[in-house]
Structure formats: structure tokens, C-alpha cells
Amino acid sequence: MKNIEILETKKPVNYQDALIYMEKKISLVKNNTSKELIWLLEHPSIYTTGRGYHIERKSINKIPLYNTGRGGKITWHGPGQRVVYFIINLKKRNIDIRRFVNNIENLIIKSLKELKINAYKRDNMIGIWTLDKDRNDAKIGSLGLRVSKGIIYHGLSLNVSCNLSPFYNIEVCGVKNPKVTSINDLLGFIDNKFVDRILKNNLNLLFL
């Protein structure tokens, strides 16, 4: 993928630090003075809300809450969850927003298929879903994106080996009584590095 920096951060990244880094990077990409970015990382346990879902609280059950400028409603990030942020100049690459979002969804679905997990989209429901162990529709991946002057940023999260209980303190992405699952919940232990390799091998799907 030409002119794209692939960054992997092994230690958990403070959410506010990540936002500061991305804002600086976005400015450089807009000015054509830096490569675009795909960043694989993990956050400490936090809740984040989208720009249309502002909540006047600083925490939920002692877990910090951040109101952000991304799209979407409320979700949780934390250890064992892979977050992938994008800073991609769609205008320069002549890719429309809907197509790129569809490509992100296909990236998650294809990567999970390689793990023998059948994932899918649901009508009028944001994110990626699969059947949990009780055969219920359960969310395994989320998207929260923003576009500014042709540049798309923020990204996706995929539940790999995380503790799922924080999700049940909220209406995940606005869904009442949500069901959520993870790769490890479905398959037993899967090394996070193995999942990262699959995701990185499928990044080309973003630009089809």
C-alpha cells in the first residue's frame, strides 16, 4: 500500500494521547507533508461516544468516558480489543465514503472468516455481527468514523480476547439489551499477534 504508514503500538495508548497524535497527523496529510496512516493499537478501559451522542458524565461504573468527534453512539474500548485507526485521503485516492466504509466491513468479515467465524452485516445496524455461543446475533466489531475535507479518520474495533462485561453497562451503539462476543469467547484462546497478522494481510481490501 503505497504512501501509507503502518504503525503498531504494543503498549496500551491513552485515548487522549491517541487523539492528539491523530490530529497532528491529519494536518500533515492534508498538507501532503506526511504519509497516510493505519494504526493498530489498544486502549486502556474506556467508553467513548460519537458526536451525536454526547453524555454529560466523566465515567460509567468508574470507567472513564470520553465524548468524541467520530460518528456512531457509545462503545467500550479496552485490553484485549484490537483498535485500528485510519487516516486516509479518500479524495486523493478517488474513493467515496460509502465504498471505504463497506471495505472496512469486508476487511473484518474476511479476517474473521479465516478464523472460521461467520460474520455479517445487519440491516440498519452499524458494525459487524456473528452468532454467539447461544446462537444469538452478537456484535463482534464496531466502526466509528469521521470525514474532514476528504480525509477519513478514527476507525474500527474488533473484540479479540477482551472482558465483555463493560459492554453490558451501556446500550452498545444505541442497541438496547445488546449481545456482544469476541474471538476468544467463540474459539478459545487465539493469540492477538495471530489476529493482527490476518488483519494486516487483508489491509489491501480497503482499497478495492
Disulfide bonds with the S-S distance in Angstrom:
none
